[in-house]
Amino acid sequence: MEYVTSLGAYMVAVLVALLVAARWLLKHDPALRVEPWRDPDGRACARPRD
């Protein structure tokens, strides 16, 4: 029974670590950031429509 409890605690710890890593990536990875559309001169502009 002790083995099952420790295995469950390990699984929960891994899940929490993955969630923390995913949250950190979403906040800090520049490839995942949503930037507003910009004009060539650097001003923000409306998104082009199709």
C-alpha positions as CSV (number, residue, x, y, z in Angstrom):
1,M,0.0,0.0,0.0
2,E,2.9,2.3,0.7
3,Y,4.1,1.8,-2.8
4,V,0.8,2.8,-4.3
5,T,0.7,5.9,-2.2
6,S,4.2,7.0,-3.2
7,L,3.5,6.2,-6.9
8,G,0.3,8.4,-6.7
9,A,2.2,11.2,-5.1
10,Y,4.9,11.0,-7.8
11,M,2.3,11.2,-10.5
12,V,0.6,14.2,-8.9
13,A,4.0,15.9,-8.5
14,V,4.8,15.3,-12.2
15,L,1.5,16.6,-13.3
16,V,1.9,19.8,-11.2
17,A,5.4,20.3,-12.6
18,L,4.1,20.0,-16.2
19,L,1.3,22.5,-15.5
20,V,3.8,25.0,-14.0
21,A,6.1,24.5,-17.0
22,A,3.3,25.0,-19.5
23,R,2.1,28.1,-17.7
24,W,5.7,29.5,-17.7
25,L,6.0,28.8,-21.4
26,L,2.8,30.5,-22.3
27,K,3.9,33.6,-20.4
28,H,7.5,33.8,-21.5
29,D,7.9,32.2,-24.9
30,P,8.1,34.9,-27.6
31,A,6.8,32.5,-30.3
32,L,3.6,32.0,-28.4
33,R,2.9,35.7,-27.6
34,V,0.1,37.4,-29.4
35,E,1.3,40.7,-30.7
36,P,-1.0,43.4,-32.2
37,W,-0.8,44.0,-35.9
38,R,1.6,46.9,-36.7
39,D,2.1,49.3,-39.6
40,P,5.5,49.4,-41.2
41,D,6.2,52.6,-39.3
42,G,5.6,50.8,-36.0
43,R,2.1,52.0,-35.0
44,A,-0.6,49.5,-34.0
45,C,-3.3,49.1,-36.6
46,A,-6.5,47.1,-37.2
47,R,-6.1,43.5,-38.3
48,P,-6.5,43.0,-42.0
49,R,-9.7,41.4,-43.1
50,D,-10.0,38.6,-45.7
